């Protein structure tokens, strides 16, 4: 299982988000804890954000990178 870390901006957004967005984000976080590489909403990014991934949550995109040892996901 992967451990999830949110940046200060991500934490602030999460705290202010509407309840339906929070529920969707919680499902996203649960999925990323299990497997941050494979899901229909996950894509690898290119260009400046090469090495990062994005997870689509409705109209929002969660941008993250993965540290494999120890198993961590940074957003």
ABEGO torsion letter per residue (X at the ends): XBBBBBBAAAAAAAAABBAAAAAAAAAAAAAAAABAABBAABBBBBEAABGBBBBBBEABBBBBBBBAOBBBBBX
